[in-house]
């Protein structure tokens, strides 16, 4: 198995220089070919996915995971639109970030260049393969994809389409590669190849991300988990707050930007919580609350200390009543994951205080946390979401898949 993984990664490494030098026109031609192949291979991709879903049901995987795994015509159309959106984005490679001239006449430019080979390890959602593949191609990087075992057939089918598209466009098909096995030991091999892979980006649950971060000899860009909050302020529009809470929890509960804890100011709690929790229950949400929440809605289960820091990725929600905005901020700082947090308020002073005090990758005022997404941010697709502070933070698009080098032009200058 080690030899098989090495062969794939070495081919990707060999493809990276050609892709780094490809023009924007060449890369866009490859992306247009990807759009065409995804459409032409629709039936094969959906058939492979159906076999994965059938196997997942036989293995009694959770409905939330099966939802993330499942491809539909609508979701496949979304994959195509994501690639089309990347085509429309400006090519970051070669962009001059800054330029200046020194007193001795040296002209110095800070210029964007590709990272090189990007390893992407992800779970369940097969659309990640096309999103990450298209972003890596547009940013001049080779990609080595390793999806979850539960989506192995889907990912192989999607990658095959992308590779055929690269070949049709005259670029090396190894620029988008997949590991040839569903064996989890292949990930351990991949994570040791620091001389061949420049950065690893894990996308999935907390256990996967922590394993990658703990095991990898390659730099990792990550978010550990998504414990996202919506805080309903005393000055909130309560109808708006209900709509935001329902969307943030129920629209796609298995995603990292879904709300996991609802915080409510004590002055808004009596008017807000009973009806909001009734509506959440009507959408299938299991509720766990603090003592103040349970006094208002007695049949809510008692929340434990562990609930406040849990990423459920399911229709489960923790609810806490707080005495002040500052207590909400303190709760987020203590239990949150610096991913996405929102305030619902009509008081601009409270909004500004929240935005300044909450140190998360994305902070919202009067909007659902579900918008933390590269496509929703206008970045095209996204390679992942980072809660790190070095190199990239938040949804990572094309620019976050580049680094830079200094290009210095002189006229014979010598250092004295």
C-alpha positions in Angstrom: 0.0 0.0 0.0 2.8 2.4 0.8 4.2 2.0 -2.7 0.8 2.7 -4.2 0.4 5.9 -2.2 3.9 7.0 -3.0 3.3 6.5 -6.7 0.2 8.7 -6.7 1.9 11.5 -4.7 5.0 11.4 -6.8 2.9 11.8 -9.9 1.2 14.8 -8.4 4.5 16.3 -7.4 5.7 15.9 -11.0 2.6 17.5 -12.3 2.8 20.6 -10.0 5.5 22.6 -11.9 3.5 22.3 -15.2 0.4 23.5 -13.5 2.2 26.3 -11.7 3.3 27.7 -15.1 -0.1 27.2 -16.8 -1.7 30.4 -18.1 -5.1 31.6 -16.8 -6.5 30.6 -20.2 -5.1 27.1 -20.0 -6.5 26.6 -16.5 -9.9 28.0 -17.4 -10.0 25.7 -20.4 -9.4 22.8 -18.0 -12.1 24.0 -15.7 -14.6 24.3 -18.6 -13.7 20.7 -19.5 -14.4 19.7 -15.9 -17.9 21.3 -16.2 -18.5 19.3 -19.4 -17.3 16.0 -17.9 -19.3 16.4 -14.7 -22.4 16.9 -16.9 -21.5 14.1 -19.3 -20.7 11.7 -16.5 -23.7 12.5 -14.3 -25.3 9.1 -14.5 -22.0 7.3 -13.6 -21.3 9.6 -10.7 -24.9 9.3 -9.3 -24.7 5.5 -9.8 -21.5 5.3 -7.8 -22.9 7.5 -5.1 -26.1 5.3 -4.9 -23.8 2.3 -4.1 -22.1 4.3 -1.4 -25.4 5.4 0.2 -26.7 1.8 0.0 -23.6 0.6 1.8 -23.9 3.4 4.4 -27.4 2.4 5.2 -26.4 -1.3 5.5 -23.7 -0.2 7.9 -26.3 1.8 9.9 -24.5 5.1 9.7 -26.3 8.1 11.0 -28.9 9.9 8.9 -26.9 13.1 9.2 -23.8 11.4 7.7 -25.9 9.8 5.0 -27.3 13.2 4.1 -23.8 14.6 3.7 -22.9 11.6 1.6 -25.9 11.7 -0.7 -25.6 13.3 -4.1 -28.8 14.3 -5.9 -29.3 16.0 -9.3 -29.7 19.3 -7.5 -26.4 18.8 -5.6 -24.6 17.7 -8.7 -25.9 20.8 -10.4 -24.4 22.8 -7.5 -21.0 21.1 -8.0 -21.1 22.3 -11.6 -22.1 25.8 -10.6 -19.2 25.9 -8.1 -16.7 25.0 -10.9 -18.3 27.6 -13.2 -17.9 30.2 -10.4 -14.2 29.4 -10.1 -13.8 30.0 -13.8 -15.1 33.6 -13.4 -12.7 34.4 -10.6 -9.4 36.2 -11.3 -6.3 34.1 -11.4 -4.3 34.9 -8.3 -1.0 33.5 -9.6 1.4 36.2 -10.6 -0.6 39.0 -9.0 1.6 41.7 -7.5 0.7 42.1 -3.8 3.0 45.0 -3.3 5.7 46.8 -5.3 8.3 49.4 -4.2 11.7 50.8 -5.2 14.6 51.1 -2.8 16.9 54.1 -2.7 19.6 52.1 -4.5 17.2 51.5 -7.4 16.2 47.9 -6.7 12.6 47.3 -7.7 11.0 44.7 -5.4 7.7 43.0 -6.1 5.9 40.6 -3.7 4.2 38.2 -6.1 1.6 35.4 -5.6 2.7 31.9 -6.4 1.1 28.5 -5.9 1.7 26.5 -2.7 2.7 23.4 -4.7 1.0 20.1 -3.8 -2.0 20.3 -1.6 -3.2 17.2 0.3 -6.9 17.3 1.1 -8.4 14.7 3.5 -12.2 14.8 3.9 -15.2 12.9 5.1 -18.6 12.1 3.6 -19.4 14.9 1.2 -18.3 13.9 -2.3 -18.8 17.5 -3.7 -15.6 18.4 -1.8 -13.6 16.5 -4.5 -14.8 18.8 -7.3 -14.7 22.0 -5.2 -11.1 21.3 -4.1 -9.9 20.0 -7.4 -11.2 23.1 -9.3 -9.7 25.5 -6.8 -6.3 23.8 -6.8 -6.2 23.8 -10.6 -7.2 27.5 -10.8 -4.5 28.5 -8.2 -1.9 26.4 -10.0 -1.6 23.7 -7.3 -1.6 19.9 -7.7 -4.2 18.2 -5.4 -4.0 14.8 -3.7 -7.5 13.9 -2.6 -8.4 11.4 0.1 -12.1 11.2 0.9 -13.8 9.0 3.5 -14.2 5.3 3.0 -18.0 5.7 3.0 -17.7 7.9 -0.2 -14.9 5.9 -1.9 -16.9 5.0 -5.1 -18.3 8.6 -5.4 -15.0 10.2 -5.0 -13.3 7.9 -7.5 -16.0 8.6 -10.1 -15.8 12.4 -9.6 -11.9 12.4 -9.7 -12.0 10.3 -12.9 -14.1 12.9 -14.6 -11.8 15.7 -13.4 -8.7 13.8 -14.6 -10.2 13.2 -18.0 -11.0 16.9 -18.3 -7.4 17.8 -17.5 -6.2 15.4 -20.2 -8.6 16.9 -22.7 -7.3 20.4 -21.9 -3.6 19.4 -22.3 -2.7 19.6 -18.6 -1.3 16.6 -16.6 -4.1 14.5 -15.3 -2.1 13.7 -12.1 -2.7 17.4 -11.1 -5.9 16.0 -9.5 -5.1 12.7 -7.9 -6.8 10.4 -5.4 -5.4 7.7 -3.2 -6.2 4.3 -4.7 -7.5 2.6 -1.6 -10.2 3.2 1.1 -7.8 1.7 3.7 -7.4 4.3 6.5 -3.7 3.3 6.8 -3.1 5.1 3.5 -3.7 8.4 5.3 -0.9 7.7 7.7 1.4 7.1 4.8 0.3 10.3 3.1 0.8 12.4 6.2 4.5 11.4 6.4 5.4 12.6 2.9 6.6 16.1 3.8 9.1 16.1 1.0 6.3 15.6 -1.6 3.3 17.4 -0.2 3.5 21.1 0.8 0.3 21.5 3.0 -2.5 19.3 4.2 -6.1 20.5 4.6 -8.4 18.2 6.6 -12.2 18.7 6.2 -14.5 16.7 8.4 -15.3 16.0 12.1 -13.2 16.8 15.1 -11.8 13.3 15.4 -10.4 13.4 11.8 -9.0 16.8 12.1 -7.3 16.1 15.4 -5.8 12.9 14.0 -4.4 14.7 11.0 -3.0 17.5 13.1 -1.4 15.1 15.6 0.0 12.7 13.0 1.1 14.9 10.1 4.7 15.8 9.4 3.3 18.3 6.8 2.0 21.7 7.8 -1.8 21.6 8.4 -4.4 24.3 7.9 -7.5 23.3 9.8 -10.5 24.0 12.0 -10.8 21.6 14.9 -14.6 21.8 15.1 -17.5 24.1 14.6 -19.2 25.0 17.9 -21.1 27.9 16.5 -23.4 30.2 18.5 -26.3 32.5 17.9 -26.8 35.1 20.6 -30.3 36.7 20.9 -29.7 40.1 22.4 -32.2 42.0 24.6 -32.6 44.4 21.7 -33.3 41.7 19.1 -36.1 41.6 16.6 -37.6 38.3 18.0 -39.2 37.2 14.7 -35.9 37.7 12.9 -34.1 35.8 15.7 -36.4 32.9 15.4 -35.9 32.7 11.7 -32.1 32.9 12.1 -32.0 30.3 14.8 -34.2 27.8 12.8 -32.0 28.3 9.7 -28.7 28.1 11.6 -29.7 24.8 13.3 -32.0 23.0 10.8 -31.1 23.9 7.2 -28.0 21.5 7.2 -27.3 20.4 10.8 -24.4 18.2 9.8 -22.2 21.0 8.6 -19.5 22.8 10.6 -21.2 26.2 10.3 -24.5 25.0 11.9 -25.5 26.5 15.3 -24.8 24.2 18.2 -25.7 26.6 21.1 -28.4 29.2 21.3 -27.7 32.0 23.8 -30.6 34.3 24.9 -30.5 37.4 27.0 -32.6 37.0 30.1 -34.7 40.0 29.2 -35.7 38.4 25.9 -35.9 34.8 27.1 -39.6 34.8 28.3 -40.9 36.3 25.1 -38.6 34.4 22.8 -37.8 30.9 24.1 -41.2 29.1 24.4 -42.3 29.7 20.8 -38.8 29.3 19.3 -38.1 26.0 21.1 -41.5 24.8 20.0 -40.7 25.5 16.4 -37.3 23.9 16.7 -38.8 20.8 18.2 -41.3 20.8 15.3 -38.3 20.6 13.0 -37.0 17.5 14.9 -34.5 19.2 17.2 -33.6 17.6 20.5 -33.1 20.3 23.1 -30.8 20.5 26.1 -31.0 23.6 28.3 -29.7 25.4 31.3 -31.8 25.8 34.5 -33.2 29.1 33.4 -34.3 27.6 30.1 -35.9 24.7 31.8 -37.9 27.0 34.1 -39.4 28.6 31.0 -39.8 25.3 29.1 -39.8 22.5 31.7 -39.7 19.5 29.4 -36.3 20.5 27.9 -33.6 18.0 28.9 -30.9 19.3 31.3 -27.7 20.3 29.6 -24.4 19.0 30.9 -21.1 20.8 31.1 -19.9 18.8 28.1 -22.9 19.9 25.9 -21.6 23.5 25.8 -18.4 22.5 23.9 -19.9 19.7 21.8 -20.2 19.9 18.0 -23.3 17.7 17.5 -23.4 17.8 13.7 -27.0 16.7 14.2 -30.5 17.9 15.2 -29.4 18.6 18.8 -29.2 22.0 20.3 -27.9 23.4 23.6 -29.8 26.5 25.0 -28.5 28.9 27.6 -30.0 32.1 29.1 -27.4 34.7 29.9 -27.5 37.8 32.0 -25.7 40.1 29.6 -23.9 40.5 26.3 -20.6 40.2 28.1 -21.7 36.9 29.6 -22.6 35.7 26.1 -19.1 36.7 24.8 -17.5 35.0 27.8 -19.4 31.8 27.1 -18.4 31.8 23.4 -14.7 32.4 24.4 -14.8 29.5 26.9 -16.7 26.9 24.9 -16.6 28.0 21.3 -14.2 27.0 18.5 -13.5 30.4 16.9 -15.5 29.3 13.8 -18.7 31.3 13.3 -20.8 33.2 15.8 -23.7 35.6 15.4 -25.6 38.2 17.3 -29.2 39.2 16.6 -29.8 42.8 17.8 -31.3 46.1 16.7 -28.8 48.0 18.8 -25.7 49.0 16.7 -23.7 49.5 19.9 -24.3 46.0 21.0 -23.5 44.7 17.5 -20.2 46.6 17.5 -19.3 45.4 21.0 -20.0 41.7 19.9 -18.0 42.0 16.7 -15.0 43.5 18.5 -15.1 41.0 21.4 -15.8 37.7 19.7 -12.5 36.4 18.2 -13.9 34.0 15.6 -13.1 33.5 11.9 -16.5 34.8 11.0 -18.7 37.0 13.2 -22.3 37.9 12.1 -24.8 40.6 12.9 -28.4 39.7 12.1 -27.6 36.7 9.8 -27.3 33.0 10.0 -23.9 31.3 10.7 -24.7 29.0 7.7 -23.2 31.6 5.4 -19.6 30.7 6.4 -18.9 29.1 3.1 -16.6 30.0 0.2 -19.4 30.0 -2.4 -21.7 32.1 -0.2 -18.8 34.6 0.4 -18.2 34.9 -3.3 -15.0 33.0 -3.3 -16.3 30.4 -5.8 -15.9 27.0 -4.1 -13.8 26.7 -0.9 -10.9 24.5 -0.1 -11.9 24.5 3.6 -12.5 26.7 6.6 -9.6 27.6 8.8 -9.8 28.7 12.5 -6.0 29.0 12.6 -4.4 32.4 12.6 -1.4 31.6 10.4 -1.6 31.9 6.7 -5.4 31.6 6.3 -8.5 32.2 8.4 -12.2 31.6 7.6 -13.4 30.2 4.2 -10.3 29.6 2.0 -10.6 30.4 -1.6 -8.0 31.0 -4.4 -5.8 33.5 -2.6 -5.5 31.3 0.4 -4.1 28.6 -1.9 -1.1 30.8 -2.7 2.0 32.0 -1.0 4.3 34.6 -2.3 7.9 35.2 -3.4 9.9 38.4 -3.8 11.0 39.2 -7.3 13.8 41.8 -7.3 15.0 43.7 -10.4 18.2 45.5 -10.4 20.7 47.2 -12.7 23.9 45.7 -11.3 23.6 46.8 -7.7 26.1 45.3 -5.2 25.7 45.3 -1.4 28.3 47.4 0.3 
